[in-house]
Amino acid sequence: MSSTKYISISSQKGGVGKTTINILAASAFHFLAKQRVAVIDCDYPQHSLNGLRKKELEKLQANPEKAAEFQALGRQAYPIVACQVKEALTVAKQLEGKYDLVFIDTPGTINVPGILELWKQLDYIFMPLEADILSVEATLPFAQALGKFSKGQPGSRLKQYYAFWNKHIKSEKQEFYTRTEEYFAEQDIPFLASRLEHSVNYKKEAMRSTMFPLSKEFLRLSISGLITEMSGIIFGTAPVKAADTVAVTEADATL
């Protein structure tokens, strides 16, 4: 696997927004950056991403106006393939060369057969966490396991793993954020500069669509910064249209 980039937005702590961020990132790269995107959902048994796609398809079939709106996009939705972890590498090989970017949604535990080998075949892993000691304590051993069993190991293509803040609250004192980033740096665990802001908007159905691009009202939640930073890491550049980047940046500046 060489031309296709494989990444995962993963966490060992439930409730930190892993599924939502997977959708946001996949949709941004697919609709905004015009990358060829596919998603492998091996978060068995819940398969949340695949479940969301099925619900959206059912709604489109029941709503001709919504179906027409989707057709007007002129761009098909990215595929979502559901499987178990032990099957994920086989699925990934089948997607090689057909897509620029493949997101792999993994289970929230390392105690799954095949997960270590899967980690080794990813290019990058991004780990969301929130400003809570339980979230930090869950992320540290996860990152340490990646460093011990995957990155730099024989046959591994894993280049790096990054932590980043989700549900960031600007009005809070930033001491916890700063101290955590400093401690992670001491452990050789890099942090992204981007922080996704806390917002009730993430609970809205439109934020979790696997078939429609994000509307501009949602692009102001620091999402553009995260996607641009991820692009720079994954591709070495940010494959986002200049006009779209300006529009998103202006939306961010209105906060």
C-alpha positions in Angstrom: 0.0 0.0 0.0 1.7 3.2 -1.2 -0.3 5.7 -3.1 -3.3 5.7 -0.8 -2.9 7.3 2.6 -4.5 5.4 5.6 -5.3 7.3 8.8 -7.4 6.7 11.9 -9.0 9.1 14.3 -8.9 6.9 17.4 -9.3 6.9 21.1 -9.5 4.5 24.0 -11.9 6.8 25.8 -15.6 6.8 24.9 -17.5 10.1 24.5 -14.6 12.2 23.1 -16.2 12.6 19.7 -14.3 10.0 17.7 -17.2 9.1 15.4 -18.3 12.7 14.8 -14.7 13.8 14.0 -14.3 10.9 11.6 -17.4 12.1 9.8 -16.3 15.7 9.8 -12.9 14.9 8.5 -14.0 12.4 5.8 -16.7 14.8 4.6 -14.3 17.8 4.5 -11.6 16.0 2.5 -14.3 14.4 0.2 -16.5 17.4 -0.5 -14.2 20.4 0.2 -10.8 19.1 -0.8 -12.2 16.9 -3.6 -10.1 14.0 -2.5 -11.1 10.5 -3.3 -12.2 9.3 0.2 -13.3 5.9 1.6 -14.1 4.8 5.1 -13.6 1.4 6.7 -15.7 1.0 9.8 -14.2 -1.8 11.9 -15.5 -0.5 15.2 -17.3 -3.8 15.8 -20.0 -4.5 16.9 -21.7 -1.1 16.9 -20.4 0.0 13.4 -21.7 3.5 14.2 -20.6 5.1 10.9 -22.1 2.4 8.8 -25.3 2.6 10.8 -25.5 6.4 10.2 -25.1 5.8 6.5 -27.9 3.3 6.4 -30.2 5.7 8.2 -29.4 8.5 5.8 -30.1 6.3 2.8 -33.5 5.3 4.3 -34.3 9.0 4.8 -33.3 9.8 1.2 -35.6 7.1 -0.1 -38.5 8.4 1.9 -37.9 12.1 1.0 -37.8 12.9 -2.8 -36.8 16.5 -2.1 -33.8 15.5 0.0 -32.9 12.9 -2.6 -33.0 15.6 -5.3 -30.8 17.9 -3.1 -28.3 15.1 -2.9 -28.3 14.5 -6.7 -27.8 18.3 -7.2 -24.5 18.0 -5.4 -23.0 16.3 -8.4 -20.7 14.2 -6.2 -21.4 10.8 -4.9 -21.0 10.0 -1.2 -17.8 8.4 -0.1 -18.2 4.6 0.5 -18.3 3.1 4.0 -17.3 -0.5 4.4 -18.2 -2.3 7.6 -16.0 -5.2 8.8 -14.2 -6.6 11.8 -10.6 -5.6 12.7 -9.2 -8.9 11.4 -10.8 -8.2 8.0 -9.7 -4.5 7.8 -6.3 -5.1 6.2 -7.9 -7.2 3.4 -10.4 -4.4 2.7 -7.7 -1.8 2.8 -5.7 -3.6 0.2 -8.8 -3.8 -2.1 -9.1 0.1 -1.8 -5.4 0.7 -2.5 -4.9 3.0 -5.5 -8.6 3.6 -5.9 -8.7 6.3 -3.2 -6.5 9.1 -2.0 -7.4 8.8 1.6 -9.0 6.0 3.6 -10.3 6.6 7.1 -10.3 3.6 9.4 -12.6 3.7 12.4 -11.2 1.3 15.0 -12.6 0.0 18.3 -12.0 1.8 21.5 -9.8 -0.9 23.0 -6.4 -2.5 22.2 -7.7 -5.9 23.3 -8.9 -6.9 19.8 -7.3 -9.5 17.7 -5.5 -7.9 14.7 -5.5 -4.4 16.0 -1.7 -4.2 16.4 -1.1 -5.3 12.8 -3.7 -2.8 11.6 -2.0 0.0 13.4 1.2 -0.8 11.6 -0.4 -0.3 8.2 -1.8 3.1 9.0 0.2 6.2 8.0 -1.1 8.5 10.8 -3.3 8.3 13.8 -5.0 11.3 15.4 -6.2 11.0 19.0 -8.9 13.3 20.2 -9.1 14.1 23.9 -10.9 16.6 26.1 -9.8 18.6 29.1 -10.6 15.9 31.6 -8.1 13.8 33.6 -9.9 10.6 32.7 -9.5 11.4 29.0 -5.8 12.2 29.4 -5.2 9.1 31.4 -6.9 7.0 28.7 -4.9 8.6 25.9 -1.5 8.3 27.4 -1.3 4.5 27.5 -2.9 4.3 24.0 -0.1 6.6 22.6 2.5 4.6 24.5 1.2 1.4 23.1 1.4 2.8 19.6 5.0 3.8 20.2 5.9 0.4 21.7 4.1 -2.0 19.3 3.7 -0.1 16.0 5.7 3.0 15.1 9.2 2.0 14.1 8.5 -1.7 14.3 9.5 -4.1 11.4 7.0 -3.9 8.6 5.3 -0.8 10.0 4.4 2.2 7.9 3.1 4.2 10.9 4.9 7.6 10.6 3.4 9.4 13.6 0.5 9.7 16.0 -0.9 13.0 17.2 -3.1 14.1 20.1 -5.5 17.0 19.7 -8.1 18.8 21.8 -11.8 18.3 21.2 -14.6 20.1 23.1 -12.2 23.0 23.8 -13.7 25.7 25.9 -12.0 29.1 25.3 -13.5 30.7 28.3 -11.9 28.2 30.7 -8.5 28.7 32.2 -6.0 27.2 29.8 -3.6 25.9 32.5 -4.8 22.3 32.2 -4.4 22.4 28.4 -0.9 23.8 28.6 0.3 21.5 31.3 -1.0 18.4 29.5 0.6 19.5 26.2 3.9 20.0 28.0 3.7 16.6 29.7 2.8 14.9 26.4 5.8 16.6 24.8 8.1 15.1 27.5 6.7 11.7 26.5 7.4 12.4 22.8 3.7 12.6 22.0 3.0 15.6 19.7 -0.1 17.8 19.9 -1.8 19.4 17.0 -2.1 23.2 17.2 -5.8 23.0 16.2 -8.4 22.8 18.9 -12.0 21.8 18.1 -14.4 24.1 20.1 -17.1 22.8 22.4 -20.5 23.4 20.8 -24.0 22.0 21.0 -23.9 22.1 17.2 -22.1 18.8 17.2 -25.3 17.1 18.3 -27.2 18.4 15.3 -28.0 15.8 12.6 -26.5 18.0 9.9 -23.1 17.8 11.6 -23.1 14.0 11.4 -24.1 13.6 7.8 -22.0 11.1 5.8 -23.7 12.2 2.5 -23.8 16.0 2.6 -21.0 18.5 3.0 -21.0 20.7 6.1 -22.9 23.9 5.8 -21.0 27.2 6.4 -22.6 27.7 9.8 -20.7 24.7 11.1 -17.3 25.5 9.4 -16.7 28.2 12.0 -16.0 25.7 14.9 -12.3 25.5 14.2 -12.9 22.6 11.8 -11.1 24.3 9.0 -7.9 24.7 11.0 -7.9 21.0 12.0 -8.5 19.8 8.4 -5.8 22.2 7.1 -3.3 21.0 9.7 -4.1 17.3 9.0 -3.7 17.9 5.3 -0.3 19.3 5.8 0.7 16.3 7.8 -0.8 13.7 5.5 -0.1 15.1 2.1 2.7 17.6 2.8 0.3 20.3 1.6 -3.2 21.3 2.2 -5.3 20.1 -0.8 -8.1 22.6 -0.2 -9.3 25.0 -2.9 -8.0 28.5 -2.2 -11.5 30.0 -2.5 -12.9 27.5 0.0 -10.0 28.1 2.3 -10.7 31.8 2.3 -14.4 31.3 3.0 -13.7 28.9 5.9 -11.1 31.2 7.4 -13.4 34.2 7.2 -16.1 32.1 9.0 -13.6 31.2 11.7 -12.7 34.9 12.2 -16.3 35.8 13.0 -16.2 34.0 16.3 
